[in-house]
Amino acid sequence: MKKKGLLLLFLSVSFVLLLAACNGDTESDGENDSGNDAGEENTDGYTFGYTSMTQNNPFFQVLEEAIREKVEANGDELITTNPAMEVELQINQIEDMIAQDIDAIFLNPVDWEGIRPALVMLEEADIPIINYDTEVKDFEYVTAYVGSDNKNAGKVAGEDLVERFPEGGEIAVLDSPTMNSINDRIEGFMEAIEGHNFEVVAQHDAKGDLETALDITEDILQAHPDIIAIMGGNDPTALGALAAAKSNNIQDIAIYGVDGSPDAKAAIAEGGPFVGTGAQSPISIGEMSVDVAYQILNSEDYEERTPVDTFLINEENVEEYGLDSWQ
């Protein structure tokens, strides 16, 4: 009995000492946390989500860098995902970002119609959507849009084609129906050439992709050897068409793109078939998107639509915009 009593006394004293030590540690940790500036920034700052149709395109790489630079300079966080042209993956990634408690999202859709389930989830989570570069079809879910005047980007290419070939001729178009930005560009291009004796003898979905455009253009050049021009929905598409033309030793053809990418400008400067691009600025789109996002989160006035200028770059002015960077 004596041994049992001593054992109970020992355990009781040990428990009291352990409890006191734990309370002391907790108080110390609290003092350290209250003085941790980095911890306060993480707690009080904003967390943004970012998704594009693909981060494999240099245009979206530069745009993401512009967003990240402004967000991080403000002490906030940017979560970036890459669905790589898979709309279901993009929806899943957005669902994951919602679970990470993002405060707002910068969104460019893989499929302007297919992205709807993600828009519904974002609305239910009360997360503002800054839709950039390519509009979603269900625009009522969007808080604000920032993007290039895509219709004008195609229009200036079409106007240049009319000047080069005043008598018209057979042409091919490489579009991408799931990308509304490209739809707008092709629409602007078509309006510019209407009534000028141009005949579209081939129009195919190149998916905004260089390799896809190369393969399609190979077939087009075989089936329609008399075409005088190819309009690409973006610069990667046009560069794919250029590669096909070069592999077939075809020089007397005019190829157009849209973006104003360094690769496109370098190709234009060479003086070959790539003659023009409807230029836009991913840096400006990114920076303006961040400005609008903070205005929304801080309950300030903001524009629901922020247009970014587009213009033609051709052999006459390409040197003005630099060949190794975006404008």
Secondary structure, DSSP 8 states (H G I E B T S, - for coil): -HHHHHHHHHHHHHHHHHHHHHHHHHHHHHHHHHT-HHHHHHHHS-EEEEE-S-TTSHHHHHHHHHHHHHHHHTT-EEEEE--TT-HHHHHHHHHHHHHTT-SEEEE--SSTTTTHHHHHHHHHTT--EEEESS--S-GGG-SEEEEE-HHHHHHHHHHHHHHH-TT-EEEEEEE-TT-HHHHHHHHHHHHHHTTSSEEEEEEEE-TT-HHHHHHHHHHHHHH-TT--EEEESSHHHHHHHHHHHHHTT--S-EEEEEE--HHHHHHHHHTSSEEEEEE--HHHHHHHHHHHHHHHHTT----SEEEE--EEEETTTGGGG-SSS--
